[in-house]
């Protein structure tokens, strides 16, 4: 079986993606019942420092992480079905984006406690 991969955006114009890597499990409430599409789980912020520090706030917890370059870049692919007269259906993959970095949160979350007035 032949699978063709093509990129229509050009080598310099592919959109850059970044992976957000968390240690542990993100659990949803029972009211979502498996539908997590478009679910907002937190707020990701980048500090202005040159160190590349990121904060991720989920509920009353704050995680601190940093941007890491991957050893090997990854491709984000979209599967396309093509009809070919000779061999039936053929599969083709289209490049949607390239992942070269990840934001790694490897420390324990810091609890955020609001002050009482």
Secondary structure as UniProt FT lines:
FT   STRAND          3..6
FT   TURN            11..13
FT   STRAND          15..22
FT   HELIX           30..32
FT   TURN            33..34
FT   TURN            37..38
FT   STRAND          43..46
FT   TURN            50..51
FT   STRAND          53..58
FT   TURN            59..60
FT   STRAND          61..84
FT   TURN            85..87
FT   STRAND          88..105
FT   STRAND          110..111
//
